[in-house]
Amino acid sequence: MSGSHRLAALVCGRRTKWVVLVFWLVIFVLAGPLSSKLMGAEKNDSKNWLPASAESTKVLDLQGQFQPVDQAPAVVVYERESGLTEADKAKAAADAKAFAAVAHVASPVIGPVPGTKTSNQALEVIAQVNFGSGGWDDLSTAVEKMRDIVGTNNNGLNTHITGPGGYAADSAAAFKGIDGTLLLSAGLVVIVILLLTYRSPILWLLPLVSAGGALF
């Protein structure tokens, strides 16, 4: 018997096959908690996608001297086409103070800043959101709390949250859960193909479980 045949017989033997199964179950149990730490180990800053010698990387390093790299400004815009009232301006000022008390919002909060001298239709408040190690999760949480604040007692006043902070929060909301949806959709398609290929209610589980374990 060749070496490959002996190895196959050892792994797939009547008793040793259960040893192999238990071995991989233990690996999954031990490695499972580690999979959730991947996001914390990732470095997705813009400069990490570029060589250290690139001019864009050097500019990003210089920008860090003026503004922390883990901060994103959220610009809150208040607008009323018929013209802002004194109550609108008081609302924006009160909101600015409330933003300062939101977790992950850095002081000082700038504004309200009026629009052009000839227009009394809009003003803005700028709040720096410090997302730190929490990344988009902390940023999205802070922006959502700001949305709750501006949406309270606005009396028809149009409000929008934009800027890098608002854009990042909207992107996080748009992509939230998309990985699970794509994985489920792809998994269902693969299951149908495997059922048609193997024509067995059990055999399709073997490649699917193997692929799922590798992905996990």
trRosetta pair geometry for C-beta under 8 A, 3 or more apart (Angstrom, degrees):
i j d omega theta_ij theta_ji phi_ij phi_ji
1 5 4.7 -120 -176 90 93 127
1 6 5.4 114 122 -59 117 87
1 9 7.6 -10 175 -6 148 143
2 5 4.7 95 57 8 78 103
2 6 7.0 -143 97 -5 41 87
3 6 5.7 -55 -148 36 33 110
3 7 6.3 34 154 -20 67 105
4 7 5.6 -52 -147 36 33 112
4 8 6.3 33 154 -18 65 105
5 8 5.7 -53 -147 37 32 111
5 9 6.3 32 153 -19 65 107
6 9 5.6 -54 -147 38 32 112
6 10 6.3 35 152 -24 64 104
7 10 5.6 -53 -149 32 32 112
7 11 6.4 21 158 -11 66 107
8 11 6.1 -59 -144 42 30 103
8 12 5.8 -11 169 18 68 117
9 12 6.5 -72 -127 58 22 85
9 13 5.8 54 163 -71 62 89
10 13 6.0 -23 -147 -23 21 116
10 16 5.7 -65 172 113 54 171
11 16 6.3 -120 -136 123 15 120
11 17 7.1 67 148 -93 51 64
11 20 5.7 64 -162 -71 78 148
12 16 7.4 16 43 83 11 102
12 17 5.4 33 -147 -82 39 108
13 16 4.0 60 50 28 109 105
13 17 6.1 -162 65 -25 47 81
14 17 7.1 -60 -166 12 8 108
15 18 6.3 -58 -173 30 45 107
15 19 7.0 44 138 -18 72 105
16 19 4.9 -48 -153 33 51 119
16 20 6.4 55 149 -22 74 97
17 20 5.6 -48 -152 33 36 113
17 21 6.5 39 148 -20 64 104
18 21 5.4 -49 -147 36 37 115
18 22 6.3 38 154 -17 67 104
19 22 5.9 -54 -148 38 30 109
19 23 6.3 38 150 -27 63 105
20 23 5.5 -51 -149 30 31 118
20 24 6.7 22 157 -12 64 103
21 24 6.3 -60 -153 38 29 102
21 25 6.4 29 152 -18 64 108
22 25 5.6 -56 -147 37 33 114
22 26 6.4 36 154 -21 66 104
23 26 5.9 -58 -156 34 28 110
23 27 6.6 29 148 -20 63 105
24 27 5.3 -47 -146 34 39 116
24 28 6.4 42 154 -20 67 101
24 213 7.1 9 174 -166 118 157
25 28 5.7 -52 -150 35 33 111
25 29 6.4 32 153 -19 65 106
26 29 5.7 -55 -147 36 32 111
26 30 6.2 25 157 -13 66 109
27 30 6.0 -62 -146 42 28 105
27 31 5.8 9 163 -5 67 117
28 31 6.1 -63 -132 48 25 99
28 32 6.0 48 161 -51 62 99
28 213 6.3 -77 -91 -139 119 103
28 216 7.1 34 -138 102 97 136
29 32 5.9 -34 -147 1 24 121
30 33 8.0 -65 177 26 31 95
30 34 8.0 15 137 -6 61 115
31 34 5.3 -64 -163 38 55 117
31 35 6.7 65 145 -39 80 94
31 216 7.9 113 108 124 111 92
32 35 6.1 -49 -159 11 34 112
32 216 7.4 -17 -109 160 70 118
33 36 6.5 -54 -168 26 44 108
33 37 7.7 39 144 -19 66 107
34 37 5.6 -59 -163 29 48 115
35 38 6.2 -18 -174 -21 47 112
35 216 6.0 -51 -96 175 161 67
36 39 7.6 -35 174 16 51 100
37 40 5.2 -53 -166 40 66 115
37 41 6.2 60 139 -21 83 105
38 41 5.8 -67 -152 39 34 106
38 42 6.5 42 152 -35 69 101
39 42 5.8 -46 -150 17 34 116
39 135 7.2 -117 165 24 108 154
40 133 7.1 25 -137 177 90 102
43 48 4.6 176 126 -112 105 166
44 48 6.7 -120 -129 60 9 133
44 135 8.0 59 44 -132 119 128
45 48 4.8 96 61 -4 81 105
45 49 8.0 -153 95 -7 50 83
45 60 7.8 135 157 168 110 145
45 69 6.6 18 -134 163 134 129
46 49 6.2 -62 -168 28 40 109
46 50 7.2 14 148 -4 69 113
46 56 7.7 -96 142 149 112 114
46 60 6.1 -165 83 -103 110 150
47 50 5.7 -69 -152 44 46 105
47 56 7.5 -170 -106 121 74 84
47 57 4.6 103 -146 -131 98 80
47 60 4.4 -155 -64 83 119 152
47 61 7.0 97 -116 -49 160 77
50 54 4.4 -84 166 41 117 150
50 56 5.6 -117 -139 79 172 112
50 57 4.7 -159 98 -58 121 105
51 54 4.8 117 63 -27 81 98
51 57 6.7 -120 88 -14 46 147
52 57 5.7 -143 -142 130 30 158
53 57 7.3 62 53 51 16 133
54 57 4.5 94 66 2 90 104
54 58 7.1 -158 96 -5 50 84
55 58 5.6 -55 -151 37 37 112
55 59 6.4 40 151 -22 68 103
56 59 5.7 -52 -150 34 33 113
56 60 6.6 34 152 -19 64 103
57 60 5.7 -54 -151 35 33 111
57 61 6.6 35 150 -19 65 103
58 61 5.6 -51 -151 34 34 113
58 62 6.5 33 151 -17 65 104
59 62 5.6 -55 -150 37 34 110
59 63 6.3 39 151 -24 66 103
60 63 5.5 -48 -147 31 34 115
60 64 6.9 45 151 -29 60 97
60 69 7.4 60 172 -113 94 118
61 64 5.7 -47 -162 20 35 117
61 65 8.0 40 144 -23 58 93
62 65 5.9 -43 -170 15 46 113
62 66 7.8 25 144 -3 66 101
63 66 6.0 -66 -162 42 47 102
63 67 6.3 -31 164 47 83 92
63 69 7.5 98 99 -89 98 82
64 67 7.2 -87 -126 73 29 51
64 68 6.9 30 -151 -136 73 29
64 69 4.9 -22 -105 -46 103 100
67 71 6.0 -114 171 66 95 121
67 128 7.9 -145 -153 -131 109 134
68 71 4.6 84 72 -5 97 110
68 130 7.0 20 84 -120 143 97
70 130 6.1 51 116 -160 93 71
70 131 5.8 -131 177 61 84 72
70 132 5.3 76 157 -85 142 34
71 106 6.3 -38 -121 9 128 142
71 128 4.9 4 -175 -179 124 106
71 129 6.6 152 -155 75 66 43
71 130 5.1 -30 -96 -95 86 65
71 131 7.4 161 -102 10 32 74
72 128 7.4 147 71 -156 26 61
72 129 5.3 -25 64 61 79 98
72 131 6.6 15 11 -12 107 117
72 139 6.3 26 43 -132 129 132
72 163 7.5 149 158 131 84 99
72 164 4.3 -123 -164 112 101 109
72 165 4.2 147 116 -75 100 74
72 168 5.8 8 148 9 170 144
73 126 5.5 -11 -167 -169 116 101
73 127 7.1 144 -154 76 63 35
73 128 5.5 -39 -95 -97 67 64
73 129 7.4 151 -111 12 15 78
73 163 4.9 -84 106 168 85 142
73 164 5.8 77 51 41 68 100
73 165 5.7 -124 104 -12 25 111
74 126 7.4 154 77 -155 46 51
74 127 5.1 -20 61 67 96 90
74 128 7.8 166 16 -100 74 15
74 129 5.3 55 -18 -23 112 117
74 142 7.6 -164 -18 116 152 107
74 143 5.7 -174 -116 -104 148 95
74 146 6.4 129 125 50 150 171
74 161 5.7 -7 -180 -170 105 104
74 162 7.8 138 -164 71 59 26
74 163 5.4 165 -137 68 24 124
74 164 7.7 -97 -75 71 48 61
74 165 3.1 -78 -69 84 80 139
74 166 5.3 111 -142 -43 83 78
74 169 7.6 31 -109 -8 120 131
75 124 5.7 -8 -175 -172 93 127
75 125 7.6 155 -159 78 48 44
75 126 5.4 -16 -105 -103 71 78
75 161 7.1 148 77 -159 47 51
75 162 5.0 -33 69 73 101 76
75 163 3.5 123 2 -35 97 123
75 165 7.5 145 -2 43 57 102
75 166 6.6 -77 45 -5 68 126
76 92 7.9 169 113 -141 115 90
76 95 7.0 -129 127 130 158 135
76 99 7.5 -142 -10 -77 147 146
76 111 7.8 -168 60 77 96 157
76 124 6.3 150 79 -159 52 68
76 125 4.4 -12 60 59 109 93
76 126 7.6 -162 21 -75 74 30
76 127 6.9 32 -10 3 111 105
76 146 6.6 -128 -79 167 128 123
76 150 6.0 -162 -158 -78 127 145
76 159 6.7 -9 -174 -167 91 100
76 160 7.4 163 -154 84 47 44
76 161 5.3 -18 -100 -102 71 75
77 122 6.2 -8 -173 -166 96 114
77 123 7.7 167 -151 88 55 33
77 124 5.0 -26 -99 -100 64 93
77 159 6.9 157 82 -154 55 49
77 160 4.7 -9 56 59 104 93
77 161 7.7 -173 17 -80 74 27
77 162 6.4 10 -7 15 116 110
78 84 7.1 71 122 -109 110 124
78 88 6.3 155 157 176 131 102
78 91 7.4 151 -132 92 149 107
78 92 4.9 -100 -10 -85 158 120
78 112 7.2 -31 24 -133 131 126
78 122 6.4 158 84 -151 55 60
78 123 5.3 -8 57 60 104 78
78 124 7.1 -177 16 -85 74 39
78 125 7.6 48 -15 -6 106 96
78 150 7.7 -145 -85 -151 92 115
78 157 5.8 -9 -162 169 96 119
78 158 7.3 135 -163 80 44 57
78 159 5.6 -13 -103 -101 64 80
79 121 6.0 22 -153 149 78 83
79 122 4.3 -8 -101 -100 83 95
79 157 7.4 137 62 -176 37 72
79 158 4.5 -37 71 75 89 109
79 159 7.6 169 23 -80 75 33
79 160 7.4 7 8 6 117 104
80 83 6.3 -33 101 75 103 19
80 84 5.3 132 41 -84 115 55
80 85 7.3 -20 67 -5 165 79
80 88 5.9 -99 -8 -103 138 160
80 121 6.2 -142 71 -156 53 63
80 122 7.8 169 23 -76 52 55
80 156 7.3 71 -118 118 109 90
80 157 5.6 -59 -64 -123 108 70
80 158 6.5 161 -78 18 52 88
81 121 6.1 16 -122 -144 29 120
82 121 8.0 133 52 -116 22 89
83 120 4.8 30 -147 94 90 107
83 121 6.1 -70 -98 -86 42 63
84 88 4.3 -127 -160 83 86 141
84 89 5.9 92 150 -50 123 87
84 120 5.3 -123 32 158 89 83
84 121 6.6 156 -26 -132 86 16
84 122 7.4 170 -46 -59 120 15
84 123 6.7 25 -72 -6 165 108
84 157 8.0 51 -124 -125 81 111
85 88 4.7 109 51 -1 69 99
85 89 7.3 -135 98 0 43 85
86 89 5.7 -53 -150 38 37 111
86 90 6.3 38 151 -19 67 105
87 90 5.6 -53 -146 39 33 112
87 91 6.2 41 151 -25 65 103
87 155 6.8 -8 123 53 132 153
88 91 5.5 -51 -149 32 31 115
88 92 6.6 29 153 -17 64 103
88 155 7.9 -121 -80 70 77 111
88 157 5.2 151 -123 -102 102 134
89 92 5.8 -50 -149 35 33 110
89 93 6.4 33 152 -17 64 106
89 112 6.5 -154 -151 69 71 157
89 123 7.1 62 -111 18 78 156
90 93 5.7 -54 -147 38 34 112
90 94 6.2 33 154 -18 66 106
91 94 5.9 -57 -147 38 28 109
91 95 6.3 31 153 -21 64 107
91 153 6.9 -155 -123 108 117 93
91 154 6.6 116 177 -121 154 57
91 155 7.7 -149 -64 26 154 106
91 157 6.5 166 80 21 155 165
92 95 5.6 -53 -147 35 31 113
92 96 6.5 38 153 -26 63 101
92 111 7.1 -78 159 143 110 108
92 112 4.0 57 130 -78 127 140
92 123 5.8 48 -165 88 174 123
92 125 6.1 -178 -175 -41 94 119
93 96 5.7 -48 -152 27 32 114
93 97 7.0 30 151 -14 61 101
93 112 5.7 -82 -69 -3 66 112
94 97 5.9 -55 -157 36 36 110
94 98 6.4 34 147 -18 67 107
95 98 5.4 -57 -147 39 37 112
95 99 6.3 45 152 -29 69 99
95 125 6.5 -166 99 10 107 166
95 149 5.4 128 -139 140 90 113
95 150 5.7 53 -138 -89 147 71
96 99 5.7 -44 -149 25 31 115
96 100 7.2 38 151 -24 58 99
96 109 4.9 174 -172 117 83 128
96 111 5.5 -158 -101 87 136 83
96 112 6.2 -133 -41 -43 136 70
96 125 4.7 -146 -89 -137 97 137
96 127 7.7 -173 -138 -68 66 104
97 100 5.9 -49 -161 23 36 115
97 101 7.5 27 148 -13 62 103
97 109 7.6 -162 -79 56 25 138
98 101 5.9 -61 -161 35 41 109
98 102 7.2 54 143 -38 67 96
98 149 4.9 171 113 -146 137 138
99 102 5.6 -42 -159 8 43 118
99 105 5.4 -143 163 178 78 163
99 109 4.9 117 86 -112 119 154
99 125 6.8 162 -3 140 155 133
99 127 4.6 -111 163 -91 138 147
99 146 5.8 35 -114 -114 96 102
99 149 6.7 -166 -69 76 69 164
100 105 6.3 -137 -122 110 25 121
100 107 5.5 50 -144 -93 104 95
100 108 7.4 -22 -107 -148 120 50
100 109 4.9 -116 -66 -9 90 122
100 127 7.7 -141 -70 -125 53 113
101 105 7.8 18 55 59 22 125
102 105 4.4 61 73 0 95 129
102 127 7.8 41 49 175 126 151
102 142 5.6 111 142 -149 121 82
102 145 4.9 156 -137 104 122 133
102 146 6.2 -43 -57 -64 172 79
102 149 7.6 -97 -63 -29 126 141
103 138 7.9 -102 124 -159 101 94
103 141 7.4 -23 80 117 110 117
103 142 6.4 -126 85 -93 66 91
103 145 7.6 88 36 16 80 164
104 129 5.7 30 133 -164 99 77
104 130 5.3 -145 -167 65 68 72
104 131 6.4 48 -170 -92 130 41
104 132 7.2 -123 -127 8 101 106
104 134 7.6 -79 -100 51 139 137
104 138 5.0 163 -101 167 157 106
104 139 7.2 -137 145 -88 145 41
104 141 7.2 92 23 79 144 101
104 142 4.3 -106 77 -69 117 135
105 109 7.0 12 160 -76 120 109
105 127 5.1 -24 -151 174 115 120
105 128 7.0 122 -163 76 61 52
105 129 5.8 -38 -100 -102 63 63
105 130 7.3 162 -108 14 10 82
105 142 5.7 156 -52 -162 85 126
105 146 7.6 118 -77 -68 137 114
106 127 7.9 146 50 178 60 71
106 128 4.3 -39 55 90 107 108
106 129 7.4 179 5 -103 85 10
106 130 4.8 86 -45 -31 109 114
109 125 6.4 14 165 178 106 104
109 126 7.1 172 -168 84 62 50
109 127 4.8 -12 -124 -100 99 84
109 128 7.9 -149 -99 15 58 71
110 113 6.8 9 143 -38 94 116
110 125 6.9 161 87 -162 56 55
110 126 4.2 -6 61 58 109 100
110 127 7.7 -162 29 -69 70 41
111 123 7.0 144 -165 156 114 99
111 124 5.8 -104 -115 108 149 54
111 125 3.6 -157 81 -112 141 59
111 126 5.8 123 -19 12 119 68
112 123 4.5 44 175 144 111 131
112 124 6.9 145 -153 71 69 24
112 125 5.4 -52 -95 -70 62 89
113 123 6.0 169 80 -166 41 84
113 124 5.2 -23 57 63 96 79
113 125 7.3 157 10 -83 80 38
113 126 7.4 14 1 -8 127 101
114 120 7.6 -29 -161 -122 117 59
114 122 8.0 125 -165 96 52 51
114 123 4.8 -44 -106 -103 44 106
115 119 4.7 -48 104 88 127 110
115 120 7.4 -177 50 -104 108 19
115 121 6.4 -21 29 58 155 70
115 122 4.4 73 -51 71 132 84
115 123 6.1 -113 -25 -79 75 52
115 124 7.9 90 -71 -10 73 90
116 119 4.6 61 59 23 93 101
119 122 6.9 2 131 27 120 83
126 163 7.3 117 -129 -74 87 163
127 146 6.8 -168 51 -107 152 143
127 165 7.5 -74 84 50 81 168
128 165 8.0 180 -143 -55 31 139
129 138 7.9 164 167 124 103 88
129 139 5.3 97 134 -131 135 78
129 142 4.9 154 -137 96 117 148
129 143 6.7 -27 -86 -56 159 84
129 165 4.6 114 18 -126 128 133
130 138 7.9 -43 104 130 55 132
131 134 5.9 -119 178 73 71 86
131 135 5.8 35 151 -150 120 11
131 136 6.9 15 -162 -74 146 23
131 138 4.6 150 -147 79 67 108
131 139 3.9 -23 -93 -54 125 97
131 142 7.7 -127 -88 13 76 132
132 138 6.3 -5 47 59 88 166
134 137 4.9 -102 168 70 95 98
134 138 3.2 91 91 -28 135 117
134 139 7.6 173 100 -14 100 66
135 138 6.7 117 56 21 32 92
135 139 7.1 -68 143 1 37 106
136 139 5.3 -60 -141 45 38 112
136 140 5.6 38 162 -23 74 107
136 168 6.2 -141 -119 164 91 103
136 169 7.7 162 -162 -98 84 46
136 171 7.8 -92 -135 87 135 95
136 172 4.3 168 172 -94 124 132
137 140 6.1 -56 -145 36 23 107
137 141 6.4 24 155 -19 60 109
137 172 7.7 -179 -75 -162 38 146
138 141 5.7 -55 -148 35 31 113
138 142 6.4 29 156 -18 65 106
139 142 5.9 -58 -151 36 30 109
139 143 6.3 24 155 -14 66 109
139 165 6.3 -146 -167 -147 108 80
139 168 5.5 -21 132 110 148 126
139 169 5.9 -137 131 -74 92 84
139 172 7.2 147 82 -18 103 152
140 143 5.8 -57 -144 40 31 108
140 144 6.2 33 157 -21 66 107
140 168 7.7 -120 -66 121 76 83
140 169 4.6 141 -111 -134 64 81
140 172 4.5 -106 -72 88 131 148
140 173 6.6 153 -141 -52 125 82
141 144 5.9 -56 -148 35 27 111
141 145 6.6 27 154 -17 62 105
142 145 5.9 -57 -153 35 32 110
142 146 6.5 32 149 -19 65 105
142 165 7.8 -64 93 -170 115 123
143 146 5.4 -52 -150 36 36 114
143 147 6.5 43 149 -24 66 100
143 161 6.0 149 -162 141 100 151
143 165 5.9 173 -82 153 117 97
143 166 6.2 151 -143 -102 134 53
143 168 8.0 169 -31 77 151 84
143 169 3.7 -73 59 -83 159 162
144 147 5.4 -46 -150 30 36 115
144 148 6.7 40 150 -21 63 99
144 169 7.1 -173 -42 -167 73 131
145 148 5.6 -47 -153 31 37 114
145 149 6.7 39 148 -21 64 102
146 149 5.5 -51 -151 33 37 114
146 150 6.4 25 156 -11 69 105
146 161 6.1 110 108 -103 122 146
147 150 6.2 -58 -143 42 31 101
147 151 5.9 25 159 -17 65 116
147 161 6.1 -92 -79 -6 84 141
148 151 5.9 -65 -144 41 25 109
148 152 6.7 32 157 -33 61 106
149 152 6.2 -59 -159 19 29 112
150 154 6.7 41 161 -80 61 126
150 159 4.2 -177 157 164 124 159
150 161 7.2 170 21 -54 154 103
151 154 6.2 -63 -148 -18 29 126
151 159 6.9 -139 -73 59 57 138
154 157 4.2 -119 175 51 93 95
154 159 6.1 -106 -128 -16 149 122
160 166 7.7 62 154 -158 75 160
161 165 7.5 -71 166 100 104 97
161 166 4.1 178 132 -105 78 122
161 169 7.4 -11 115 56 126 140
162 166 4.4 -106 -119 65 14 149
162 167 6.8 40 -165 -46 61 81
163 166 5.2 91 49 16 67 101
163 167 6.8 -129 99 -6 31 94
164 167 5.7 -57 -141 39 28 111
164 168 6.1 27 161 -19 65 108
165 168 6.0 -56 -146 36 27 108
165 169 6.4 24 157 -17 63 108
166 169 5.7 -56 -146 38 31 110
166 170 6.3 30 156 -18 66 106
167 170 5.9 -57 -149 37 30 109
167 171 6.3 30 153 -20 65 107
168 171 5.6 -54 -147 36 31 113
168 172 6.4 34 154 -21 64 104
169 172 5.7 -52 -148 34 32 112
169 173 6.5 30 153 -17 64 105
170 173 5.7 -55 -149 37 33 111
170 174 6.3 34 152 -22 66 106
171 174 5.6 -54 -146 35 32 112
171 175 6.3 8 162 -1 66 111
172 175 6.4 -69 -143 48 26 95
172 176 6.2 50 153 -55 63 96
173 176 5.6 -31 -146 -4 31 122
174 178 7.9 14 133 -43 60 130
175 178 4.9 -69 -161 8 59 130
177 180 5.4 -52 -164 40 66 112
177 181 6.0 67 140 -23 83 103
178 181 5.5 -56 -147 39 37 113
178 182 6.1 35 157 -18 71 106
179 182 6.0 -57 -147 39 27 107
179 183 6.1 26 156 -18 64 111
180 183 5.7 -56 -142 39 29 111
180 184 6.2 29 158 -19 65 107
181 184 5.9 -56 -147 37 27 109
181 185 6.3 25 156 -17 63 109
182 185 5.8 -56 -146 38 30 110
182 186 6.1 25 158 -14 66 109
183 186 6.0 -57 -144 41 27 107
183 187 6.0 31 155 -23 63 110
183 215 8.0 145 -133 156 123 156
184 187 5.6 -56 -145 36 28 114
184 188 6.5 29 157 -21 63 103
185 188 6.0 -54 -152 32 29 109
185 189 6.7 27 152 -15 63 105
186 189 5.8 -56 -152 37 34 111
186 190 6.3 33 153 -18 68 107
187 190 5.7 -56 -146 38 31 110
187 191 6.3 36 154 -24 66 104
187 208 7.3 84 -151 -151 90 114
187 212 7.9 46 -114 -82 121 109
188 191 5.6 -50 -147 31 32 114
188 192 6.7 32 154 -18 63 102
189 192 5.9 -55 -155 34 32 110
189 193 6.5 29 151 -16 65 107
190 193 5.7 -56 -148 38 34 111
190 194 6.1 31 155 -18 68 108
190 208 6.5 142 120 -103 122 99
190 211 7.9 -90 168 65 162 158
191 194 5.8 -57 -145 39 29 108
191 195 6.2 31 156 -21 64 107
191 204 6.3 86 -146 156 63 137
191 208 6.6 34 -88 -92 78 148
192 195 5.8 -55 -148 35 29 112
192 196 6.4 24 156 -14 63 107
193 196 5.9 -60 -151 40 30 108
193 197 6.1 26 153 -19 66 111
194 197 5.5 -56 -140 39 32 110
194 198 5.8 3 171 6 71 112
194 203 7.7 -154 168 105 104 81
194 204 3.6 119 128 -134 122 104
194 207 6.5 -164 -114 57 135 121
194 208 6.6 -100 -8 -46 169 108
195 198 6.8 -61 -126 51 21 88
195 199 7.2 74 170 -88 53 32
195 200 7.9 -140 -135 53 55 43
195 201 8.0 26 -127 -100 97 44
195 204 5.4 -23 -68 -61 60 155
196 199 7.2 11 -166 -66 22 72
197 204 7.9 122 58 -95 94 96
198 203 4.2 -150 180 86 149 126
198 204 5.4 -164 39 -61 138 78
200 203 3.9 58 76 13 137 107
200 204 6.7 173 76 -18 81 81
201 204 7.8 -63 -168 21 19 106
202 205 6.0 -50 -175 14 49 115
203 206 6.0 -39 -168 10 52 114
204 207 7.1 -60 -163 41 44 94
204 208 6.1 34 150 -13 73 121
205 208 5.7 -74 -146 48 32 109
205 209 5.5 29 164 -21 75 112
206 209 6.3 -55 -140 36 21 104
206 210 6.4 20 159 -17 58 111
207 210 5.5 -57 -146 39 33 115
207 211 6.1 30 158 -17 68 107
208 211 5.9 -55 -146 39 29 107
208 212 6.1 28 155 -17 64 110
209 212 5.6 -55 -141 41 31 111
209 213 6.1 34 158 -21 65 106
210 213 5.9 -54 -147 35 26 110
210 214 6.5 25 154 -17 61 107
211 214 5.7 -55 -149 37 32 111
211 215 6.3 31 154 -19 66 106
212 215 5.7 -54 -146 37 32 111
212 216 6.2 32 155 -20 66 107
213 216 5.7 -54 -145 37 31 111
